[in-house]
Amino acid sequence: MKYLKTTLLLSSVFFLMSSCSSRLTPFTDDVYNSLNGSERSLSKVQFYLSDNIVLYRELNKSNSKVRNGEIKLVNGRKIEEVVFKKGTPGVFVFSPKSERVAVSFEANDKYYLMFGPNDNAGGRFVLLAKEWNRNSGKVTYAGKTWNTSTESSYSSLMVDLDRARKTQVRKKTVGGRKI
């Protein structure tokens, strides 16, 4: 009987704690359209990463300054690596064109990654690259070209949909005035 009470108490506490946490939903083209894709409404949305993203680039003597990541030695080469962990919060920086968003995960807005909808991923906004090949992709970050594995290609943006929907945008189109 004591075991049953303890189990019921622990499961109740677990249920209450899990119901209080925010539920993250993939940021899709439908969610983007429901926010009207306006920069004002997007700037009020807190984004999160669905999966880890690892960027890396080889350092040589001309670009040996390291600002963003850590240095690793791989096969005698110096590799700079920047890791974005799953669940890292980010903010909207700008939208270069429709259905493309730049999201920064650092304090400096110059450091951002680009995301856009992918039909193969159900319209989720996934990491965009200059090019993807079989094993890796080339991504621009902090004004430099970085490599990333294809595992990062399906890393997407997540949002707290309840909080995002509470964001209200008042929009009015003015027709003009004549004498």
Secondary structure, DSSP 8 states (H G I E B T S, - for coil): -HHHHHHHHHHHHHHHHHHHS--EEE-BHHHHHHTTT-HHHHTT-EEEESS-EEEEEEE-GGG---SSSEEEEETTEEEEEEEE-TT-EEEEEE-SSTT-EEEE-SSSTTSEEEEEEEGGGTTEEEE--SEE-SSEEEEEETTEEEEEEGGGGG-BEEEEHHHHHH-------------
